[in-house]
Amino acid sequence: MVIDFGCGTGILGFFALQAGARHIYAIEETTIIEYAKKLAVANDFADRISFLHKSGKEVTEQDIPEKVDIILSEPISNLLVEGDLWSSLQYLKRFLKPNGVIVPESGTLFVVPVKGPTGPFLDSERFIGAVNVYGVNFNGLPRRVFYESELKPDAWLSNPQPLLEYHLLRDTLTDSVQNTVSCPILQAGKLFGVELYFEVHLFEDILLGSREQEGYANWAPLFAPSADQPQMCPGDQLCITVKSVLQNPWRQIWSFAFEHHSKRLSPDDAWWTSETAIPTLMPGVLVHQKELVRLKNDFYYYYTCDRPLELEFISFFQKNLNCREICTEIAQSDKYEMTYEAIQKELVEFIHKLLSLSLISLPVPPERLKITRFQSDINIP
């Protein structure tokens, strides 16, 4: 005995009958159920299917007078949860035998902060959240919609983090999302937004993922643009709090609250004079004349020094000196006719440039990181 919840055209129930199911209870609240009935007749399944034209939460024991072995459903959207289907599945568990099975078994929604492409978007309709399109600045446009993502993993600023994890049989299913994840930033770049994608275990080791769709794709990873676009540096922390509110059975509002813990401290921060404020070149950085170059994952990070003072800073970075020692030595040399404070300001600005290019390491303790907060509200189109 099988429940096909949200049966649509009835295809999952038809497959179950082909596999040997004795009877199907097909639940569908939209008018597409009329087509499912016609297809059932055309395929000689009609005598083994009971069609229930109602929502899952309206089903009663009179509709399904016996316990079932399996609940089949496809309650999956690009954001894993869709409308009120998950809470409806929770309601339908009452009709499941003690050793019954729900397919799919479990699902995980992942979130990962991403940096934007280096050039303008060429598809203004698909990516209206772009910074510019053919030279037209779109920064003033409200960034309130999800877009299908075509970004590659090399745009990820951190490793993906599980935002929502559901075991459909074991957990209490709800239609809302509220969770906070912490993303250690691994590469430099401006935060452009977040990418969300899911992985679903259908049964045993059968996996379905929105990033692994080939050919015809029913699902896709989604991109949500950020209202602010701060510079991220390796070693930063980005905390992302995600909430979704169900406005009606088919509409959700998602909000993303960001808390950025940044190494980009202001020049007058007292930490710059501490013993531990030691800037060092990242492993693999090559210094050639005026160039700093680093190759990582087939991508070059580089910086060209345009002033003698920057070259002098680099020479000190290779001596394991802290910022106070660097500024003191340069000030005492009288080579630049600059005060200690002016040199420190130049040094901090130079360090910020190199941090944004993943060319330098800076051991800022977590409690001294600069915290900024911003939020984006996203609608499902």
C-alpha positions as a Markdown table, in Angstrom:
| # | Residue | x | y | z |
|---|---|---|---|---|
| 1 | Met | 0.0 | 0.0 | 0.0 |
| 2 | Val | 1.4 | 3.4 | -1.1 |
| 3 | Ile | 0.6 | 7.0 | -0.6 |
| 4 | Asp | 1.6 | 9.2 | -3.6 |
| 5 | Phe | 1.5 | 12.7 | -2.1 |
| 6 | Gly | 1.4 | 15.6 | -4.4 |
| 7 | Cys | 0.9 | 13.1 | -7.2 |
| 8 | Gly | 0.7 | 15.6 | -10.1 |
| 9 | Thr | 0.3 | 13.6 | -13.2 |
| 10 | Gly | 0.5 | 10.4 | -11.1 |
| 11 | Ile | 3.8 | 9.2 | -12.4 |
| 12 | Leu | 5.3 | 8.1 | -9.1 |
| 13 | Gly | 2.2 | 6.1 | -8.3 |
| 14 | Phe | 2.3 | 4.5 | -11.7 |
| 15 | Phe | 5.9 | 3.5 | -11.2 |
| 16 | Ala | 5.0 | 2.0 | -7.8 |
| 17 | Leu | 2.2 | -0.1 | -9.4 |
| 18 | Gln | 4.6 | -1.3 | -12.1 |
| 19 | Ala | 7.0 | -2.3 | -9.3 |
| 20 | Gly | 4.2 | -4.4 | -7.6 |
| 21 | Ala | 2.3 | -2.1 | -5.3 |
| 22 | Arg | -1.2 | -3.4 | -4.5 |
| 23 | His | -3.0 | 0.0 | -4.2 |
| 24 | Ile | -2.1 | 3.7 | -4.5 |
| 25 | Tyr | -3.7 | 6.6 | -2.6 |
| 26 | Ala | -2.9 | 9.6 | -4.9 |
| 27 | Ile | -3.3 | 13.0 | -3.2 |
| 28 | Glu | -3.3 | 16.2 | -5.2 |
| 29 | Glu | -5.0 | 19.5 | -4.4 |
| 30 | Thr | -4.7 | 21.1 | -7.9 |
| 31 | Thr | -6.7 | 20.4 | -11.0 |
| 32 | Ile | -3.8 | 18.5 | -12.6 |
| 33 | Ile | -5.3 | 15.5 | -10.8 |
| 34 | Glu | -7.9 | 15.3 | -13.6 |
| 35 | Tyr | -5.1 | 14.5 | -16.0 |
| 36 | Ala | -3.7 | 11.9 | -13.6 |
| 37 | Lys | -7.1 | 10.2 | -13.7 |
| 38 | Lys | -7.2 | 10.1 | -17.5 |
| 39 | Leu | -3.6 | 8.7 | -17.6 |
| 40 | Ala | -4.6 | 6.1 | -15.0 |
| 41 | Val | -7.4 | 4.9 | -17.3 |
| 42 | Ala | -5.3 | 5.0 | -20.4 |
| 43 | Asn | -2.6 | 2.8 | -18.7 |
| 44 | Asp | -5.1 | 0.4 | -17.0 |
| 45 | Phe | -4.2 | 1.6 | -13.5 |
| 46 | Ala | -7.6 | 3.1 | -12.6 |
| 47 | Asp | -8.9 | 0.1 | -10.5 |
| 48 | Arg | -5.8 | 0.3 | -8.3 |
| 49 | Ile | -5.7 | 4.0 | -7.6 |
| 50 | Ser | -7.8 | 6.1 | -5.2 |
| 51 | Phe | -7.6 | 9.7 | -6.2 |
| 52 | Leu | -8.0 | 12.3 | -3.4 |
| 53 | His | -8.5 | 15.8 | -4.7 |
| 54 | Lys | -7.6 | 17.7 | -1.6 |
| 55 | Ser | -4.5 | 19.0 | 0.4 |
| 56 | Gly | -2.5 | 16.6 | 2.5 |
| 57 | Lys | -3.7 | 18.1 | 5.7 |
| 58 | Glu | -7.4 | 17.5 | 4.7 |
| 59 | Val | -7.0 | 13.7 | 4.3 |
| 60 | Thr | -8.9 | 11.7 | 6.8 |
| 61 | Glu | -9.1 | 8.1 | 8.0 |
| 62 | Gln | -12.2 | 7.7 | 5.8 |
| 63 | Asp | -10.1 | 8.6 | 2.8 |
| 64 | Ile | -7.3 | 6.2 | 3.7 |
| 65 | Pro | -8.8 | 3.5 | 5.9 |
| 66 | Glu | -5.6 | 1.4 | 6.3 |
| 67 | Lys | -1.9 | 1.8 | 7.1 |
| 68 | Val | 0.5 | 2.1 | 4.2 |
| 69 | Asp | 4.0 | 0.8 | 3.6 |
| 70 | Ile | 5.4 | 3.7 | 1.7 |
| 71 | Ile | 4.8 | 7.4 | 1.3 |
| 72 | Leu | 6.1 | 8.6 | -2.0 |
| 73 | Ser | 6.5 | 12.3 | -2.6 |
| 74 | Glu | 8.5 | 14.9 | -4.4 |
| 75 | Pro | 8.2 | 17.9 | -2.0 |
| 76 | Ile | 11.5 | 19.3 | -3.2 |
| 77 | Ser | 12.1 | 22.8 | -4.5 |
| 78 | Asn | 15.4 | 24.5 | -5.4 |
| 79 | Leu | 15.5 | 25.5 | -1.7 |
| 80 | Leu | 14.6 | 22.0 | -0.5 |
| 81 | Val | 11.4 | 23.1 | 1.3 |
| 82 | Glu | 8.5 | 24.2 | -0.8 |
| 83 | Gly | 5.3 | 25.8 | 0.5 |
| 84 | Asp | 3.5 | 23.7 | 3.1 |
| 85 | Leu | 4.4 | 20.4 | 1.6 |
| 86 | Trp | 6.8 | 19.4 | 4.4 |
| 87 | Ser | 4.3 | 20.0 | 7.2 |
| 88 | Ser | 1.7 | 18.1 | 5.1 |
| 89 | Leu | 4.1 | 15.2 | 5.0 |
| 90 | Gln | 4.4 | 15.4 | 8.7 |
| 91 | Tyr | 0.6 | 15.1 | 9.0 |
| 92 | Leu | 0.5 | 12.1 | 6.6 |
| 93 | Lys | 2.9 | 10.1 | 8.8 |
| 94 | Arg | -0.1 | 9.0 | 10.8 |
| 95 | Phe | -1.1 | 6.7 | 8.0 |
| 96 | Leu | 2.3 | 5.0 | 7.8 |
| 97 | Lys | 3.0 | 1.5 | 9.3 |
| 98 | Pro | 5.5 | 1.4 | 12.2 |
| 99 | Asn | 8.2 | 0.0 | 9.9 |
| 100 | Gly | 7.1 | 2.1 | 6.9 |
| 101 | Val | 9.3 | 4.1 | 4.6 |
| 102 | Ile | 9.2 | 7.6 | 3.2 |
| 103 | Val | 10.8 | 8.3 | -0.1 |
| 104 | Pro | 12.9 | 10.5 | -0.2 |
| 105 | Glu | 14.6 | 9.6 | 3.1 |
| 106 | Ser | 16.4 | 12.8 | 3.9 |
| 107 | Gly | 17.6 | 16.1 | 2.5 |
| 108 | Thr | 20.2 | 18.8 | 3.2 |
| 109 | Leu | 20.2 | 22.4 | 2.1 |
| 110 | Phe | 23.7 | 23.9 | 1.8 |
| 111 | Val | 24.7 | 27.6 | 1.8 |
| 112 | Val | 28.0 | 29.0 | 0.7 |
| 113 | Pro | 29.1 | 32.7 | 0.3 |
| 114 | Val | 30.3 | 33.5 | -3.2 |
| 115 | Lys | 32.3 | 36.2 | -4.9 |
| 116 | Gly | 31.1 | 37.7 | -8.1 |
| 117 | Pro | 32.6 | 37.2 | -11.6 |
| 118 | Thr | 35.3 | 39.6 | -12.7 |
| 119 | Gly | 33.3 | 40.9 | -15.7 |
| 120 | Pro | 29.8 | 42.2 | -16.2 |
| 121 | Phe | 26.9 | 39.8 | -16.5 |
| 122 | Leu | 25.8 | 39.4 | -20.0 |
| 123 | Asp | 22.3 | 38.2 | -19.2 |
| 124 | Ser | 20.5 | 41.1 | -17.5 |
| 125 | Glu | 17.2 | 39.3 | -17.3 |
| 126 | Arg | 18.6 | 36.3 | -15.5 |
| 127 | Phe | 21.0 | 38.2 | -13.2 |
| 128 | Ile | 19.3 | 41.6 | -12.7 |
| 129 | Gly | 21.3 | 41.7 | -9.4 |
| 130 | Ala | 24.4 | 42.4 | -11.4 |
| 131 | Val | 26.8 | 45.2 | -10.5 |
| 132 | Asn | 26.7 | 46.4 | -14.1 |
| 133 | Val | 25.3 | 45.2 | -17.4 |
| 134 | Tyr | 27.1 | 46.5 | -20.5 |
| 135 | Gly | 28.4 | 49.4 | -18.4 |
| 136 | Val | 25.0 | 50.3 | -16.8 |
| 137 | Asn | 25.2 | 50.4 | -13.0 |
| 138 | Phe | 22.4 | 48.3 | -11.4 |
| 139 | Asn | 23.5 | 48.9 | -7.8 |
| 140 | Gly | 20.4 | 51.0 | -7.1 |
| 141 | Leu | 18.0 | 48.1 | -7.9 |
| 142 | Pro | 16.5 | 46.3 | -5.0 |
| 143 | Arg | 18.2 | 42.9 | -4.7 |
| 144 | Arg | 15.1 | 40.9 | -3.6 |
| 145 | Val | 14.9 | 37.8 | -5.9 |
| 146 | Phe | 16.6 | 34.5 | -6.2 |
| 147 | Tyr | 18.4 | 33.6 | -9.5 |
| 148 | Glu | 19.5 | 30.4 | -10.9 |
| 149 | Ser | 23.3 | 30.1 | -10.2 |
| 150 | Glu | 25.8 | 29.2 | -12.8 |
| 151 | Leu | 28.8 | 29.9 | -10.6 |
| 152 | Lys | 31.5 | 27.3 | -10.3 |
| 153 | Pro | 33.1 | 26.2 | -7.0 |
| 154 | Asp | 36.1 | 28.5 | -7.6 |
| 155 | Ala | 33.7 | 31.3 | -6.7 |
| 156 | Trp | 33.0 | 29.9 | -3.3 |
| 157 | Leu | 34.6 | 32.0 | -0.5 |
| 158 | Ser | 34.3 | 29.2 | 2.0 |
| 159 | Asn | 33.3 | 25.6 | 2.2 |
| 160 | Pro | 29.5 | 24.9 | 1.9 |
| 161 | Gln | 27.8 | 24.6 | 5.3 |
| 162 | Pro | 24.6 | 22.6 | 6.0 |
| 163 | Leu | 21.8 | 25.1 | 6.7 |
| 164 | Leu | 18.9 | 22.7 | 7.0 |
| 165 | Glu | 19.0 | 18.9 | 7.5 |
| 166 | Tyr | 15.8 | 16.8 | 7.5 |
| 167 | His | 15.3 | 13.0 | 8.0 |
| 168 | Leu | 11.8 | 12.8 | 6.7 |
| 169 | Leu | 10.8 | 9.8 | 8.9 |
| 170 | Arg | 12.6 | 10.7 | 12.1 |
| 171 | Asp | 12.3 | 14.4 | 12.3 |
| 172 | Thr | 9.3 | 16.7 | 12.8 |
| 173 | Leu | 8.9 | 18.4 | 9.5 |
| 174 | Thr | 8.1 | 22.1 | 9.3 |
| 175 | Asp | 7.8 | 24.6 | 6.4 |
| 176 | Ser | 10.1 | 27.3 | 7.9 |
| 177 | Val | 13.8 | 27.6 | 8.1 |
| 178 | Gln | 15.8 | 29.3 | 10.8 |
| 179 | Asn | 19.4 | 28.6 | 11.4 |
| 180 | Thr | 22.8 | 30.3 | 11.7 |
| 181 | Val | 26.0 | 29.0 | 10.2 |
| 182 | Ser | 29.6 | 30.2 | 10.5 |
| 183 | Cys | 31.7 | 30.2 | 7.3 |
| 184 | Pro | 35.5 | 30.5 | 7.7 |
| 185 | Ile | 36.6 | 32.5 | 4.7 |
| 186 | Leu | 39.2 | 30.6 | 2.6 |
| 187 | Gln | 39.9 | 33.0 | -0.3 |
| 188 | Ala | 39.8 | 36.7 | -1.0 |
| 189 | Gly | 37.1 | 38.4 | -2.8 |
| 190 | Lys | 34.0 | 40.7 | -2.5 |
| 191 | Leu | 31.0 | 39.0 | -1.1 |
| 192 | Phe | 28.5 | 39.0 | -3.9 |
| 193 | Gly | 25.8 | 36.9 | -2.2 |
| 194 | Val | 25.2 | 33.3 | -1.3 |
| 195 | Glu | 24.6 | 30.1 | -3.3 |
| 196 | Leu | 22.1 | 27.5 | -2.0 |
| 197 | Tyr | 21.8 | 24.0 | -3.2 |
| 198 | Phe | 20.4 | 20.7 | -1.9 |
| 199 | Glu | 21.3 | 17.0 | -1.7 |
| 200 | Val | 18.6 | 14.5 | -1.2 |
| 201 | His | 18.9 | 10.8 | -0.3 |
| 202 | Leu | 16.1 | 9.1 | -2.1 |
| 203 | Phe | 16.6 | 5.6 | -0.8 |
| 204 | Glu | 19.7 | 3.9 | 0.7 |
| 205 | Asp | 22.7 | 5.1 | -1.4 |
| 206 | Ile | 20.7 | 6.8 | -4.2 |
| 207 | Leu | 21.6 | 10.5 | -4.1 |
| 208 | Leu | 20.0 | 13.5 | -6.0 |
| 209 | Gly | 21.6 | 16.9 | -5.9 |
| 210 | Ser | 20.7 | 20.2 | -7.5 |
| 211 | Arg | 24.3 | 20.9 | -8.5 |
| 212 | Glu | 24.6 | 17.5 | -10.2 |
| 213 | Gln | 21.8 | 17.9 | -12.7 |
| 214 | Glu | 22.8 | 17.0 | -16.3 |
| 215 | Gly | 20.8 | 17.3 | -19.5 |
| 216 | Tyr | 17.2 | 18.1 | -18.5 |
| 217 | Ala | 17.4 | 19.7 | -15.1 |
| 218 | Asn | 14.3 | 20.0 | -12.9 |
| 219 | Trp | 16.3 | 21.7 | -10.2 |
| 220 | Ala | 19.2 | 24.2 | -10.1 |
| 221 | Pro | 21.3 | 25.8 | -7.4 |
| 222 | Leu | 20.1 | 29.3 | -6.6 |
| 223 | Phe | 21.9 | 32.6 | -6.0 |
| 224 | Ala | 20.7 | 35.2 | -3.6 |
| 225 | Pro | 22.5 | 38.6 | -4.0 |
| 226 | Ser | 23.8 | 40.5 | -0.9 |
| 227 | Ala | 22.6 | 44.0 | -0.2 |
| 228 | Asp | 26.2 | 44.9 | 0.8 |
| 229 | Gln | 29.4 | 43.6 | -0.9 |
| 230 | Pro | 32.2 | 43.8 | 1.6 |
| 231 | Gln | 35.7 | 42.6 | 0.9 |
| 232 | Met | 36.4 | 39.2 | 2.3 |
| 233 | Cys | 39.9 | 38.0 | 3.3 |
| 234 | Pro | 41.2 | 34.6 | 4.3 |
| 235 | Gly | 40.8 | 34.1 | 8.0 |
| 236 | Asp | 37.7 | 36.3 | 8.2 |
| 237 | Gln | 34.5 | 34.8 | 9.6 |
| 238 | Leu | 31.1 | 35.2 | 8.0 |
| 239 | Cys | 28.1 | 34.3 | 10.1 |
| 240 | Ile | 24.9 | 33.8 | 8.0 |
| 241 | Thr | 21.5 | 33.7 | 9.7 |
| 242 | Val | 18.7 | 32.5 | 7.4 |
| 243 | Lys | 15.0 | 32.6 | 8.1 |
| 244 | Ser | 12.1 | 31.8 | 5.9 |
| 245 | Val | 8.4 | 32.8 | 6.5 |
| 246 | Leu | 5.5 | 31.0 | 4.8 |
| 247 | Gln | 3.1 | 33.6 | 3.7 |
| 248 | Asn | 0.7 | 31.2 | 2.1 |
| 249 | Pro | 0.9 | 27.5 | 0.9 |
| 250 | Trp | 2.9 | 28.6 | -2.2 |
| 251 | Arg | 4.9 | 31.7 | -1.1 |
| 252 | Gln | 7.9 | 32.2 | 1.2 |
| 253 | Ile | 9.9 | 35.2 | 2.1 |
| 254 | Trp | 13.6 | 34.5 | 2.9 |
| 255 | Ser | 15.8 | 36.8 | 4.9 |
| 256 | Phe | 19.6 | 36.6 | 5.2 |
| 257 | Ala | 21.4 | 38.4 | 8.0 |
| 258 | Phe | 25.2 | 38.6 | 7.7 |
| 259 | Glu | 27.7 | 39.3 | 10.4 |
| 260 | His | 31.2 | 39.8 | 9.0 |
| 261 | His | 34.2 | 39.4 | 11.3 |
| 262 | Ser | 36.9 | 41.1 | 9.3 |
| 263 | Lys | 40.7 | 41.4 | 9.6 |
| 264 | Arg | 40.6 | 44.8 | 8.0 |
| 265 | Leu | 41.1 | 46.9 | 11.1 |
| 266 | Ser | 41.3 | 50.6 | 11.0 |
| 267 | Pro | 44.8 | 52.2 | 11.1 |
| 268 | Asp | 44.2 | 53.6 | 14.6 |
| 269 | Asp | 43.3 | 50.3 | 16.1 |
| 270 | Ala | 45.6 | 49.6 | 19.1 |
| 271 | Trp | 46.2 | 46.0 | 17.9 |
| 272 | Trp | 48.7 | 47.3 | 15.2 |
| 273 | Thr | 51.1 | 48.2 | 18.0 |
| 274 | Ser | 51.0 | 44.7 | 19.6 |
| 275 | Glu | 53.8 | 42.2 | 19.6 |
| 276 | Thr | 51.7 | 39.7 | 17.6 |
| 277 | Ala | 50.8 | 42.1 | 14.7 |
| 278 | Ile | 53.3 | 40.3 | 12.4 |
| 279 | Pro | 52.4 | 40.4 | 8.6 |
| 280 | Thr | 54.0 | 37.6 | 6.6 |
| 281 | Leu | 53.7 | 36.6 | 2.9 |
| 282 | Met | 51.5 | 33.7 | 2.2 |
| 283 | Pro | 53.2 | 30.4 | 1.4 |
| 284 | Gly | 54.0 | 30.2 | -2.3 |
| 285 | Val | 54.2 | 34.0 | -2.9 |
| 286 | Leu | 57.1 | 34.9 | -5.2 |
| 287 | Val | 58.8 | 38.3 | -5.1 |
| 288 | His | 60.2 | 39.4 | -8.4 |
| 289 | Gln | 61.4 | 43.0 | -8.8 |
| 290 | Lys | 58.2 | 45.0 | -8.2 |
| 291 | Glu | 55.8 | 42.0 | -8.5 |
| 292 | Leu | 54.2 | 39.8 | -5.9 |
| 293 | Val | 52.8 | 36.6 | -7.5 |
| 294 | Arg | 51.0 | 33.6 | -6.1 |
| 295 | Leu | 49.6 | 30.6 | -8.0 |
| 296 | Lys | 46.7 | 28.7 | -6.4 |
| 297 | Asn | 44.3 | 26.4 | -8.1 |
| 298 | Asp | 45.3 | 27.5 | -11.6 |
| 299 | Phe | 44.7 | 31.1 | -10.7 |
| 300 | Tyr | 47.2 | 33.9 | -10.3 |
| 301 | Tyr | 47.1 | 36.4 | -7.5 |
| 302 | Tyr | 49.5 | 39.3 | -8.1 |
| 303 | Tyr | 50.3 | 42.8 | -7.1 |
| 304 | Thr | 52.6 | 45.4 | -8.7 |
| 305 | Cys | 54.3 | 47.7 | -6.2 |
| 306 | Asp | 54.1 | 51.3 | -7.5 |
| 307 | Arg | 56.1 | 53.0 | -4.8 |
| 308 | Pro | 59.5 | 52.5 | -3.1 |
| 309 | Leu | 57.8 | 52.4 | 0.3 |
| 310 | Glu | 55.7 | 49.4 | -0.7 |
| 311 | Leu | 58.9 | 47.6 | -1.7 |
| 312 | Glu | 60.4 | 48.4 | 1.6 |
| 313 | Phe | 57.4 | 47.0 | 3.4 |
| 314 | Ile | 57.8 | 43.7 | 1.5 |
| 315 | Ser | 61.4 | 43.4 | 2.5 |
| 316 | Phe | 60.3 | 43.7 | 6.2 |
| 317 | Phe | 57.5 | 41.1 | 5.7 |
| 318 | Gln | 60.2 | 38.6 | 5.1 |
| 319 | Lys | 62.0 | 39.3 | 8.4 |
| 320 | Asn | 59.2 | 38.3 | 10.8 |
| 321 | Leu | 58.9 | 41.8 | 12.3 |
| 322 | Asn | 55.8 | 43.1 | 13.8 |
| 323 | Cys | 54.1 | 46.3 | 12.5 |
| 324 | Arg | 55.5 | 48.5 | 15.3 |
| 325 | Glu | 59.0 | 47.4 | 14.6 |
| 326 | Ile | 58.6 | 47.9 | 10.8 |
| 327 | Cys | 57.2 | 51.5 | 11.3 |
| 328 | Thr | 59.9 | 52.3 | 13.8 |
| 329 | Glu | 62.8 | 51.2 | 11.6 |
| 330 | Ile | 61.5 | 53.1 | 8.6 |
| 331 | Ala | 60.8 | 56.2 | 10.6 |
| 332 | Gln | 64.3 | 56.2 | 12.1 |
| 333 | Ser | 65.9 | 55.8 | 8.7 |
| 334 | Asp | 64.6 | 59.3 | 7.6 |
| 335 | Lys | 64.4 | 58.0 | 4.0 |
| 336 | Tyr | 60.8 | 59.1 | 3.4 |
| 337 | Glu | 60.4 | 62.2 | 5.6 |
| 338 | Met | 57.2 | 60.8 | 7.2 |
| 339 | Thr | 56.0 | 60.5 | 10.7 |
| 340 | Tyr | 55.6 | 57.2 | 12.5 |
| 341 | Glu | 51.8 | 57.7 | 12.3 |
| 342 | Ala | 51.9 | 58.4 | 8.6 |
| 343 | Ile | 54.0 | 55.3 | 8.0 |
| 344 | Gln | 51.6 | 53.1 | 10.0 |
| 345 | Lys | 48.7 | 54.4 | 8.0 |
| 346 | Glu | 50.4 | 53.6 | 4.8 |
| 347 | Leu | 51.4 | 50.1 | 6.1 |
| 348 | Val | 47.9 | 49.3 | 7.2 |
| 349 | Glu | 46.4 | 50.3 | 3.8 |
| 350 | Phe | 49.1 | 48.2 | 2.0 |
| 351 | Ile | 48.3 | 45.2 | 4.2 |
| 352 | His | 44.6 | 45.6 | 3.4 |
| 353 | Lys | 45.4 | 45.5 | -0.3 |
| 354 | Leu | 47.5 | 42.4 | 0.0 |
| 355 | Leu | 44.9 | 40.7 | 2.2 |
| 356 | Ser | 42.2 | 41.3 | -0.4 |
| 357 | Leu | 44.5 | 39.5 | -2.9 |
| 358 | Ser | 45.4 | 36.5 | -0.6 |
| 359 | Leu | 49.0 | 37.5 | -0.7 |
| 360 | Ile | 49.6 | 38.1 | 3.0 |
| 361 | Ser | 48.8 | 36.4 | 6.3 |
| 362 | Leu | 47.9 | 38.4 | 9.4 |
| 363 | Pro | 47.2 | 36.7 | 12.8 |
| 364 | Val | 44.4 | 39.0 | 14.0 |
| 365 | Pro | 42.9 | 37.3 | 17.1 |
| 366 | Pro | 39.2 | 36.5 | 16.8 |
| 367 | Glu | 38.2 | 38.9 | 19.6 |
| 368 | Arg | 39.8 | 41.8 | 17.7 |
| 369 | Leu | 38.1 | 41.2 | 14.4 |
| 370 | Lys | 36.0 | 44.1 | 13.1 |
| 371 | Ile | 32.3 | 43.2 | 13.1 |
| 372 | Thr | 29.8 | 44.6 | 10.5 |
| 373 | Arg | 26.2 | 43.5 | 10.0 |
| 374 | Phe | 23.8 | 43.8 | 7.1 |
| 375 | Gln | 20.7 | 42.0 | 5.8 |
| 376 | Ser | 18.9 | 41.1 | 2.6 |
| 377 | Asp | 15.3 | 40.0 | 2.2 |
| 378 | Ile | 14.7 | 37.7 | -0.8 |
| 379 | Asn | 11.4 | 36.7 | -2.5 |
| 380 | Ile | 10.8 | 33.5 | -4.4 |
| 381 | Pro | 9.8 | 34.7 | -7.8 |
